[in-house]
């Protein structure tokens, strides 16, 4: 007789993956780790993402306090997106994910999808 135990997943861990696990979110954070970007620059940095999805992801990241939208230093009407302190705290996580990917994901796997 096999006894299975249901693993209890930490709600914080689950919430983290519901945020970071969405397609394009990691790439957006990775680009913003370089510094503030205007929408068009983000869009050019991640050309595969549609503008509609990019807008959605940026709004979600703003709602979670990872990204903020700020006026540029010239106080023009244009604004840019940048990481908050909470967002910058993901830098080590992003580096670890990249390190794991470098070791375990093949070039062939990158082109399947």
C-alpha positions in Angstrom: 0.0 0.0 0.0 1.4 3.3 -1.1 1.0 6.3 1.1 1.2 9.7 -0.5 1.5 12.9 1.3 0.4 16.1 -0.1 3.2 18.6 0.0 2.1 21.9 1.4 3.4 24.7 -0.7 4.3 27.9 1.0 1.8 30.6 -0.1 4.6 33.1 -0.5 6.6 30.7 -2.7 3.4 30.1 -4.8 2.7 33.8 -5.1 6.3 34.4 -6.2 6.0 31.9 -9.0 2.6 33.3 -10.0 4.4 36.6 -10.6 7.8 35.5 -12.0 6.5 32.5 -13.9 4.5 34.5 -16.4 6.0 34.6 -19.9 8.2 37.7 -20.5 8.3 38.9 -16.8 11.8 37.6 -16.2 13.1 39.2 -19.4 11.5 42.5 -18.5 13.1 42.4 -15.0 16.4 41.4 -16.6 16.3 44.4 -19.0 15.4 46.8 -16.2 18.3 45.6 -14.0 20.4 47.5 -16.5 18.6 50.7 -15.5 15.5 52.7 -16.4 13.9 52.2 -19.8 11.2 53.9 -21.7 8.4 51.7 -23.1 9.7 51.8 -26.6 13.2 50.8 -25.4 11.8 47.9 -23.5 9.8 46.9 -26.5 13.0 47.0 -28.7 15.0 45.1 -26.1 12.4 42.2 -26.1 11.2 42.3 -29.7 9.2 39.0 -29.5 6.7 40.4 -26.9 3.7 42.3 -28.2 3.0 45.8 -27.0 -0.2 44.6 -25.5 1.4 41.9 -23.4 4.3 44.2 -22.4 1.8 46.8 -21.1 0.0 44.0 -19.1 3.2 42.7 -17.6 4.4 46.2 -16.7 1.1 46.9 -15.0 1.3 43.6 -13.1 4.8 44.4 -12.0 3.8 47.9 -10.9 0.9 46.4 -8.9 3.3 44.1 -7.1 5.7 46.9 -6.3 8.5 45.5 -8.5 8.5 48.2 -11.1 7.6 51.9 -11.0 6.9 54.4 -13.7 8.7 57.7 -13.2 9.1 61.0 -15.1 12.6 61.5 -16.6 15.0 63.9 -15.1 14.0 66.7 -17.5 10.4 66.5 -16.2 9.1 65.9 -19.7 5.8 64.1 -20.2 7.5 60.9 -21.2 8.2 58.5 -18.5 10.3 55.5 -18.0 10.1 52.2 -16.1 12.5 51.2 -13.4 12.9 48.7 -10.7 12.0 49.5 -7.2 14.1 48.3 -4.2 11.9 45.2 -4.2 12.7 44.7 -7.9 16.4 45.2 -7.5 16.3 42.5 -4.8 15.6 40.0 -7.6 19.1 40.6 -9.1 20.7 37.6 -7.3 17.8 35.4 -8.2 18.1 36.4 -11.9 21.8 35.6 -11.8 21.2 32.2 -10.3 18.5 31.4 -12.9 21.0 32.4 -15.7 23.7 30.3 -14.1 21.3 27.3 -13.9 20.2 27.9 -17.6 23.8 28.1 -18.7 24.5 24.7 -17.2 21.3 22.8 -17.9 19.6 24.3 -21.0 21.0 23.3 -24.4 21.0 25.4 -27.5 18.6 23.0 -29.2 16.1 23.5 -26.3 16.3 27.2 -26.9 15.0 26.8 -30.4 12.1 24.4 -29.6 8.9 26.2 -28.8 
